[in-house]
Amino acid sequence: MKHGDDLTDKRCARCHQPVTLPMVYRDGLWFHTKCFSDGARQLSNATRLAKALEEPASSPHPHAASYM
């Protein structure tokens, strides 16, 4: 590793397994590249869903009356 970094004790912040190459260092935490990209994708999807739930429905479901 560059600058004598010793990664023998480092663990992935997402899966808690020892980090191996390729890896990502973000906000003081080590991640496997796949763990980081999977987490980023999940966060993006959760954000998208949360925004969709905040928006008021433009019109009720056309068959909503039949369910009551």
Residue, then its C-alpha position, 0 to 999 in steps of 0.5 A: m500500500k502507499h505510504g506504508d498503510d497496514l490494512t491487515d486489521k481493517r474491516c469493511a464497514r458494511c459487511h465486517q469482513p477483512v478488506t481486500l483490493p479493490m477497496v474504498y475509503r470514505d468518511g473515515l471508513w473502509f469498504h469493499t468496492k462492491c459493498f460501497s457501490d451496493g450501499a450507495r445504490q440502496l441509499s439512492n433507491a431509499t431516497r427515491l422511494a421516500k420522496a415518492l411517498e412525500e408527494p401527494a397523490s394527484s388522483p385516487h386510484p380509479h378502482a378505489a371505491s370498489y375496495m371499500 
